């Protein structure tokens, strides 16, 4: 089993192609180095450079790329985002946001909660 290299969004953001840097983009939590591909990109270099260092998932999906484009991307994959920054599940579906509610400052009994609900 091959270990997958993990990157943070901050690390990806440092690779925008400026001053000879690599050009990385994120698509559904995977990180791609598209530095050597931009000249071949049918949509032109500018469309990729605009998304350099960013999560390009929405833009990529909105264009309606072919299966061939996704095959090419797999060859350019260099890793994935760290777990706590991932937005998609293992099937590529957007994760539901989990909202944590801080514990109440005062422990209220059921009667207090019902009474407050009725009076509130």
C-alpha positions in Angstrom: 0.0 0.0 0.0 1.4 3.4 -1.0 1.3 6.2 1.5 -0.6 9.2 0.1 1.2 12.5 0.6 -1.0 15.0 2.6 -1.0 18.7 2.0 -2.8 21.6 3.7 -4.7 24.3 1.8 -2.0 26.7 3.0 0.7 24.6 1.3 -1.3 24.4 -1.9 -1.8 28.2 -1.8 2.0 28.6 -2.0 2.1 27.0 -5.4 0.6 29.6 -7.7 3.2 29.5 -10.5 4.7 32.8 -9.6 8.4 33.3 -10.1 8.9 29.8 -11.4 6.9 28.1 -8.7 4.9 25.0 -9.4 1.1 25.3 -10.1 -1.1 23.2 -7.9 -4.8 23.0 -7.7 -7.3 21.0 -5.6 -10.1 19.0 -7.0 -12.4 17.2 -4.6 -9.8 17.1 -1.8 -7.0 15.8 -4.1 -4.0 17.9 -5.0 -2.7 18.1 -8.5 0.5 19.6 -9.9 -0.6 21.0 -13.3 2.7 22.9 -13.9 3.7 20.9 -17.0 0.1 20.5 -18.3 -1.0 24.1 -18.6 0.4 24.5 -22.1 -1.6 21.5 -23.3 -4.8 22.6 -21.6 -7.5 23.0 -24.3 -9.1 25.9 -22.4 -5.8 27.8 -22.4 -3.3 28.5 -19.7 -5.2 31.4 -18.2 -8.1 29.3 -17.0 -5.8 27.2 -14.9 -3.6 30.0 -13.7 -6.8 31.8 -12.3 -7.3 28.8 -10.0 -3.7 28.2 -9.1 -3.2 27.5 -5.4 -6.9 27.2 -4.9 -9.7 24.6 -4.7 -10.9 24.5 -8.3 -13.7 21.9 -7.8 -16.6 24.3 -8.5 -14.9 25.8 -11.6 -13.8 22.4 -12.9 -17.3 20.9 -12.5 -19.1 24.0 -13.9 -17.2 23.6 -17.2 -18.3 20.1 -17.7 -15.0 18.3 -18.3 -14.9 14.9 -20.1 -13.9 11.6 -18.7 -10.6 12.1 -20.6 -9.9 15.2 -18.5 -10.4 13.2 -15.3 -8.0 10.5 -16.6 -5.4 13.1 -17.3 -5.8 14.6 -13.9 -5.2 11.2 -12.2 -1.7 11.3 -13.8 -1.1 14.7 -12.3 -2.2 13.9 -8.8 0.5 14.4 -6.1 -1.6 13.9 -3.0 -4.6 14.8 -0.9 -5.6 17.4 1.6 -5.1 16.6 5.3 -8.2 15.0 6.8 -9.4 17.9 8.8 -9.5 20.1 5.6 -11.4 17.7 3.4 -14.8 18.7 2.1 -15.8 15.5 0.3 -16.4 11.9 1.4 -14.7 8.9 -0.2 -17.4 8.8 -2.9 -16.7 12.4 -4.0 -19.9 13.7 -2.4 -19.8 17.0 -0.4 -19.7 16.3 3.3 -22.5 17.7 5.4 -21.3 20.3 7.8 -21.4 19.3 11.5 -22.4 22.1 13.8 -21.2 21.7 17.4 -23.2 23.3 20.1 -21.3 24.4 23.2 -22.6 23.0 26.4 -24.9 25.3 28.3 -23.4 27.4 31.0 -26.1 26.3 33.5 -27.4 22.8 33.7 -31.2 23.3 33.3 -33.6 20.5 34.3 -36.3 19.3 31.9 -39.0 21.3 33.8 -37.0 24.5 33.3 -36.6 23.8 29.6 -40.3 23.1 29.1 -41.3 26.1 31.2 -39.0 28.4 29.4 -40.3 27.1 26.1 -43.9 27.7 27.1 -43.2 31.2 28.5 -40.7 32.3 25.9 
